[in-house]
Amino acid sequence: MTKLLIVESPTKAKTITKFLGRDYKVMSSFGHIRDLPKKKTGVDVNNGFEPTYEVSPDKKAKVKELKDAAKKVDEIYLATDEDREGEAIAWHIAAVLGMDDKTAKRITFHEITKSAIEHALTNSRTIDHKLVDAQQARRILDRLVGYELSPLLWRKVARGLSAGRVQSVAVRLVVERERERLAFKSEEYWSIEADFKQTGAVFPGKLFAIGDKKVDKLDIKNEAAAKAIVEAVSDADFVVKDIETKEASRKPPTPLTTSSLQQEAYNRLGMSAKQTMTLAQRLYETGQITYMRTDSMNLAEQFTTATQAYLKANFGSEYATGTVVYKTGKKGAQEAHEAIRPTDVTAEPESLKATLEPGEWKLYNLIWSRTVASQMPNAKMRRTAIDLEGNQHTFRANGSTLVFPGFMKVWQAAEDKILPELKIGETLGKPVEVRPEQHFTEPAARYSDATLIKALEEYGIGRPSTYAPTLTTVIDRGYVIRDDNKKLFPSDTAFIVTDLLKEHFPNIVDYDFTANMEKQFDGIAEGEHEWRKVMADFYTPFHELIVSKGADLSRADVMKERELGTDPKTGLKIIVRTGRFGPYVQVGEATDENPKPPRASLNKNQLMDTLTVADALKLLIFPRTLGKLENGDDLIVNKGPFGPYMKSGAVNVTLPPDIDPSEVTFDQAKNLFVEGAEKKKQMMAPLLELGEDPETKTPLLVKSGRYGAYVTDGKTNATVPKDQDPTTVTREQAIDMLIKKRKSPKRAWKGKKKEA
């Protein structure tokens, strides 16, 4: 009896093939094979939200391949991923292959191991239509929101924008954090630290109290107050006033879910959510870890038993104190699923270093270490606080000693600050050094990938499969930008769209409403809600609002505009506003006498809300004429679509990124321009001169270009074959290349058409 097993990924298929005999053929669908159409809504809102699915053009050959294979086997197993998305893919495959979805054999597994696959094959089930309905509801609702709200944003704000339940809320979080930062008023404060010495050991202490009053963070407000304290304690003799020692324990970390994996990978490895999920997918498909989309912290009993045996054998019985069971506090989490863990606890990271790619190994090492640590005992610490008093000022020195490492054997080793042995009443004498340090209070930090995912999870917005795609979408759409520290901040478009949605479509960006929709999807998956009713309850009022707002709202109601001040040269007002291609500054309004007033686009990291007159004037100075070169041509600095550049005559030279185009001097620019022009000249110099082309009567040249060497007559270019040294091209070969090139049909340009 021959059997066909269908999965989504070719890597997954390759791994599973190793575990099965000749009777099995394992094939991949390469993900979704059917979806809603790209160029129309594909949802009949008047007929129970009935969707129309179609096989995408790039999957037609794959579908034919699956159909041909299905005809030659006795049984078919649908082995797509175990989440809602995987269930929907299995349902679509069944439909395309003409299978009865009430009897089609469906298998799932948390890990790709021989035992897991064999167990799944002997415990097949039918397609879970509740999971399929939950996925359909999410997909259809997001399609309706996108197809009805996005065109309104195109008309009122700018083309190419999109809106969505989860992405719009994510953007709102970033916008509100930035507004919180902009409104923040920084305060100055000072801290005082001192070094003390006892029998050769030097250790630090921090000012803790003055007299009986504990020193709070903002108590020392300026340099004068700090200097007064330094003077008061520098010559004082300090005595040990108090010593407090506490025994403390630290619990091991919990097993990894999708969210916590993305957060840890960002914090420890600097990986984006998208990068983390790509690497985790590879580790899963090659059988190294369990399924990577999960909100459960449960670990299989078989794995925890094996882990205890591993700990006893490798670390000793004091590290194998019994299985630690974790329950997921999050409502709706599927406890039958597992946390992300290694499939084999004995597969230590070092043993896989040679077989995994560097990124894969780093992520596997993190997953292995965190999972093993979750099954280890608490770490035990001895914490010591020593109070030192001199001239009514108390400094506190803190230290700790690791008594028993526990889980820290494999996860985040402690850095101990060891204090010398001291006794109450012991005199230490004068401080070795007293250091005042200036600080300023800071606003809440911008979101990182990790903290934004954590915020979404805390609000109950999105699910394991949506976090990474959401971040990718808001960045790709230009709503969110990464700053120099890879933190997330909003573009001006994000401010405009968030304000528009908050005022006119509040449910779309309401945290509670969006979280409740996630609960509704969970309810569909659990059989508590009927998906079409959930759709109707959302869509009917939403559509009515779209229709009314589309008619009532004008572009002027939406687009922001600020008057910054007055241009000192002309006396005209300087305005910052948003246009079709983004925010810009402009001097005065267009008139018949001045139809094109001076304007300039904002730089990438500038915001309309914080732009000043000085910032605007810097933007408006281009093109800058710096002076004349020896040949009499002006040397000009300007900004173009590819960044700042210098121009003289017909020659353009890119300005280095570390040079500010608004402040570069003539001498600086001249040296850079001459050097750049010479390099450009050398690059443009022909490799060979082969006389005159017989057809065009123009010079026949061999040149080096961005995409390799080529032959040219000044009008037609023909690429020199990669396996030929361009300096060996003969005149006859060059003529022949150009003749063939002229006869070949012209290819259509695939670039984007520029908007008028």
C-alpha positions, 0 to 999 in steps of 0.5 A: 500500500503506497501512501502520500504525506503532504507538508508545507515545506520542502525542508520539512519533507526532506527531514520526514522522508528520512524517518519513513520507508519506501511505501511513503512519498513525502511532498511539499505544498510550498505553503498556501496553495489557495487564497483570496484573489489579489485583485478583488475582495473575494468575499460575498458580504451579502451571502454569509461572507462566503469567500472565493478562493483561487489557486495562485498562478505560481502554485498551479504547477505544484497543484498539478504535481500533487494531483498527479501524485495523489492518483498513484497512491492508496492513502493521503495524509495531510501533515501541515503545521498544528496551528490554525494556519496549518489546519486551513492549509490542510483543508485547502489541499483537501479541496484542491485534490478533491478529497472529502474533508470529513474523512481526509486523514489529518496528522499533527506533531510538535516535533519532527522526530521518528517517534513523533511521526510514527505516533502521528501516523497511528493517531490520525484524525479528520480536519478540525473545521472549528480551527479552519473557521477561526483562520477563515474569519481572521483572514476574511475580516482582515481582507475586508478591513484592508480593502475598504479602509486602505482606499480611504487612506489612499484618497485622504492621506497618500497612496500605498498605505494600508490599515489592519486590525493588528498593524494599526494598533501596533502603530498606535502604540509606537505613536503614543510612546513617541508623543509621551517622549516628546511631552517629557520634560527632563530634569537634572539630578546628581548621584554621589559614589565613593570608593572605600578601602580596607586591608588592600581591598577597594570597594564602591558605595553609593550615597544612601542617606544624609542624617536620618533622611534617605536620599531619593533619586532627584534630591541632589538637583545641581552641581553646587549641591553635589559639590557641597556633599563631596566637600563634606565627605571627602575628609570625613572618617567613615565607620561601619554603621550596619551590616545586613545579610540575606539569603535569597533565591532566584527562580529559573526562567520559564520555557519559551513561547513564540513571544518570549523567544522573540524577546530573548533573541532580540535582547541577547542576540540582537535578532529581529522578530522576522529573523528569529522566526526564519531561523526557528523555522529552519531548526524545526524543519530539520528536527532540532526543535519543536514547533515554533508558533505556540503560546503554551509553556507546557513541556512533554513528560517524556522530555522532562523525564529525559532532562532530569536524567541528563541533569543527574548524569552531567551536573549531579543529583543536586541539580536533578531535583524533579520535574518543574511543571509550568502552566500558561496563565494566558487565557486561550493558550493551548496546553496540549501544545508544547513550549519551544524546546530542543527535540533531544536534550542530549543534543548539546549546542557544542555538538551541533556547532559544525552542522548548524549555520552561525545564526541557527546555532546561536538560536538553538543554544539559546533555546537549549539553555533556557529549556534546560534551565527551566527544569533546574533548581533555584539559584541561591544567593547571599546578599550583603548590604553594608552602611558606612557613615561619615559626617552625617552621610551614609553610603551603602555598599551592596554585594552578593555571593553565589551560594548554589548556582542552580539553573545559572549553571546553564543560563545567565551566569551571575556576576558577583561583587565580593565585599571584604569582611567587615564588622560593625563599628570598624573604622575605614578612614577617609574615602579613596575617591568621591565621584559626583555624576550628573544625570538627566531624567529620561523619557520612556524608551522607544519600543524595540522589537522585543518590547513592542511584541511584549506590549501586544501580548500584554494587551492580548492583541495578535497571536504567536503567528502574527507578531513577526509579520505585524512588525514587518508590515508596519516597517515595510509600509513606512509607518515605523522606522528604525533609529540608529539603535534599531529602536522603533519610532513613527513616521509623520504618516503614522501620526496622521493615520493614527489620529485619523483612525482614532477620531473616525474609526476608533474601534480599529485602533482600540486596544480592548476592541482588538483584544476582544476580536482575538478572543472571538477568534479563539471562541470560534476555534473552541466551538463557542462562536459561529464565525459568520455571526462574528463577521456580521457583528463586526462588518455591518457597523464598520462598512456603514462608517466607511461609507459615511466617512468616505463622503464626509471627510475631506483631505484637508480634514486629515492632513496636518499643517504647522506654521513654524515661523517667518523666513528672515530673508523674505518675511514670508511664513514657513509652513510644514505640511504633508504632500503626496510624497511625504512631509515638506517645508515651504516658504510662503504660498503659491501665487500667480507671481510665484507659482513654485515657492521654495520647498524641501522634503524633511530628512528621514529622522525628522518629524513635523511635530518637532521641526523648528524654523532653524531646521527648516532653513537648513533644509531650504538652503539647497542647492548650495553654491559654494564657489568656483573651481579653477575652470570657472564652473560653480561647485554646488552641493545638492540633495537628490533621491539617492542622498546629498551630492556635489555637482560641477558642470556635467559631473556629479560626485556623491557626498560621503555620508559622514559629511553634513551637506548643509555645513560642508565648506568650499575647501572640503567639498573641493577636495572631495569633488576633485578626488571623486571626479578623478575616480569616476573618470578612471572608472569610466575610462574604456578598457579597450578602444577598437576603432570605429563601428562600421554601422554607426561610425562612432567609437567602438569601446569596451568598458567596465560597468556596474553589472560587468564589462560591455561593448558599446558604440555610444548607443547600443550596449552588449554584455561581454560574456562572464567567462571572457577576459574583457581585455581580450575582446577583438574588434570582430567580436565587438562588432558581432556582439553589437549586431546581435544586440541590435537584432534582439527584441527589447525587453520591457522595463519592470520598474515602477512607473513614476506618479505624475 
